[in-house]
Amino acid sequence: MYGDDASAASGGGSNQLSSVEFLAPRVIRQQAPTIDAALRAAGPATVNVNLLVSEAGAVANAAVRSSTDARFDQAALDAVTQWVFEPGRVDGEPSAMFVDVPIVFPSTGK
């Protein structure tokens, strides 16, 4: 009952899924966040940023997704907007993609 009948009921086509080759964006130039001594002493902190990597590898639409200390948010955004990526690829073609990037501000140990 499930053999040829099921194939005929679904249009008679193949049950194979097409495969898509996907390659995530890769950072090729990275700017470190700039913070003053007072903010540095407030660490550690982690700011998770979501951003769009364009087909040309530029950053757009950067936004804080979550943060352990909002005082570090602007420094993280300022840094990632200067990053340059090798763009992501879908089936070998450059493609715009959203990525999440954690920016970690370490403790100064003071």
C-alpha positions as CSV (number, residue, x, y, z in Angstrom):
1,M,0.0,0.0,0.0
2,Y,2.8,2.5,0.7
3,G,5.1,1.7,-2.2
4,D,4.0,3.0,-5.6
5,D,0.6,4.2,-4.3
6,A,2.3,6.7,-1.9
7,S,4.5,8.0,-4.7
8,A,1.5,8.4,-7.0
9,A,-0.5,10.2,-4.4
10,S,2.3,12.7,-3.8
11,G,2.6,13.5,-7.5
12,G,4.9,10.7,-8.5
13,G,8.1,12.7,-7.9
14,S,11.3,11.7,-6.2
15,N,11.4,11.8,-2.4
16,Q,14.9,13.2,-2.4
17,L,15.5,16.6,-0.8
18,S,17.7,19.0,-2.7
19,S,20.9,20.0,-0.9
20,V,22.0,23.5,-0.4
21,E,25.7,24.3,0.2
22,F,25.9,26.8,3.0
23,L,29.0,28.6,4.3
24,A,28.8,31.0,7.2
25,P,30.4,34.5,7.1
26,R,34.0,34.6,8.4
27,V,35.7,37.7,10.1
28,I,38.7,38.9,8.1
29,R,39.3,42.2,10.0
30,Q,38.3,42.7,13.6
31,Q,38.3,46.0,15.6
32,A,38.6,45.5,19.4
33,P,36.2,47.5,21.5
34,T,37.6,50.8,23.0
35,I,36.7,51.4,26.6
36,D,38.1,53.7,29.3
37,A,39.8,52.6,32.5
38,A,36.7,53.0,34.6
39,L,34.6,50.8,32.4
40,R,37.4,48.3,32.0
41,A,37.5,48.0,35.8
42,A,33.7,47.2,35.8
43,G,34.3,44.0,33.9
44,P,33.8,41.2,33.2
45,A,30.8,41.6,30.8
46,T,29.5,39.9,27.7
47,V,27.5,41.6,25.0
48,N,25.7,39.4,22.5
49,V,25.3,41.3,19.2
50,N,23.2,40.3,16.2
51,L,24.3,41.7,12.9
52,L,23.7,41.4,9.2
53,V,26.8,40.6,7.1
54,S,26.1,42.0,3.6
55,E,26.9,40.2,0.3
56,A,30.0,42.5,0.2
57,G,31.1,41.5,3.8
58,A,30.1,44.8,5.5
59,V,28.2,45.0,8.8
60,A,24.7,46.4,8.9
61,N,21.8,46.4,11.4
62,A,23.9,45.6,14.5
63,A,21.8,45.4,17.6
64,V,22.4,44.1,21.1
65,R,20.6,40.9,21.7
66,S,21.5,40.5,25.3
67,S,24.1,41.9,27.7
68,T,25.3,41.2,31.2
69,D,26.1,44.9,31.7
70,A,24.4,47.6,29.5
71,R,27.4,50.0,30.2
72,F,29.4,47.9,27.7
73,D,26.7,47.8,24.9
74,Q,27.8,50.9,22.9
75,A,31.5,49.9,22.9
76,A,30.5,46.5,21.6
77,L,28.3,48.0,18.8
78,D,31.0,50.5,17.9
79,A,33.5,47.8,17.5
80,V,31.5,45.3,15.4
81,T,30.3,47.9,13.0
82,Q,33.9,48.3,11.9
83,W,34.4,44.6,11.3
84,V,34.9,43.2,7.8
85,F,33.8,39.7,6.8
86,E,34.2,37.3,4.0
87,P,30.5,37.0,3.2
88,G,28.5,33.9,3.7
89,R,27.7,31.8,0.7
90,V,24.7,29.8,-0.5
91,D,25.5,27.4,-3.3
92,G,28.8,29.2,-3.9
93,E,27.2,32.7,-4.3
94,P,27.8,35.5,-1.7
95,S,24.7,36.0,0.4
96,A,23.7,38.4,3.2
97,M,23.3,36.6,6.5
98,F,22.5,37.4,10.1
99,V,25.0,36.2,12.7
100,D,25.3,36.4,16.5
101,V,28.6,37.5,17.9
102,P,29.5,37.5,21.6
103,I,31.8,40.3,22.6
104,V,33.6,39.5,25.9
105,F,35.1,42.2,28.1
106,P,37.4,40.4,30.6
107,S,37.9,41.3,34.2
108,T,41.0,43.4,34.9
109,G,41.6,41.5,38.1
110,K,41.3,44.5,40.3
